[in-house]
Amino acid sequence: MKPIAIVQHEADVGPGHFAAHLEVRGWSYELIRVFDGVRIPHTANLYSGICSLGGSMSANDDLPWIDGELALLRDADRLGVAIIGHCLGGQLLAKALGAPVTRNAMKEIGWSEVEVDNAELAREWIGNEPAFELFQWHGDTFDLPAGARRFLTSRLCANQAFVVDREHHAHLGMQFHVEMTPQLVNAWVTDPRGAHEIDEAFQRQGGSGVQRVEEIVLNVDERAQRMSRLADRIYQRWLRGTRS
C-alpha cells in the first residue's frame, strides 16, 4: 500500500487526530514539511491519498510552495488520488479545482456550531446529527468548485465542507479543524501570535465569531473527544476512496 501524503505547512499545525486515526488502523503516511524546505512532490502517483493541513497563510499568498502544492492536487485529481483538506488545505483544494478563495466577512476562532444543509450527503459522511460543535481558526473562505456538493454550513461562513465525487473516490474540503487535539488547541492559544490574533479579532468584531482564550480551553478535553469521534467517521469514509 502506498502511503498517504500529509502536507504540513507550519511547524505548529500538525496532523493531530488525522495521523492518530491512520496509525491505529495501520495506514502508513509521509509528512511533507514544507516549512522545513521539503519540496512538494511533482506527482501524486507515489501516494494512495493526499491530505493538506492548515496554516496561518492564505491560499492566495505568494509563497514558494503554493504553486507546487496546487499542481500536486491537480495531478492527484487527474490520476484518481483522493484528497482531503483541512482549513487552508480545504481552500487549496477548492482553488486547485478552479474555485476562488476570498476573505470571509469575519474571522472564526474557537468552538462554533456547524449545521448540516444536505442531510443525504451528510448521512454518508457524518451520520444523522443535525449540528456539531467544531473548532475554527480562519479568516478566508472558499467558493465551491464545479461539481462540488456542500453538506455543512455555519452562520458566519456558509461553506464549511464540500465533497467532489469522482468515479471511485471523493475529494473532501473542510473549513474547520476536525484534526485538532487538546494539545494542539492549547499550543495555538498560548502562542503569543495566536493570543494576539484572538485579542485583535475579538475587539474588531465585538466578540462575534471569536472566543477568548479562556472560552476556547474550557472543557477542551471533552470537546476534542467529541469532535474526534466525528473526525473518525469522516476519515473512515474518505479512506474508502484511497487506492493501493
Disulfide bonds with the S-S distance in Angstrom:
none
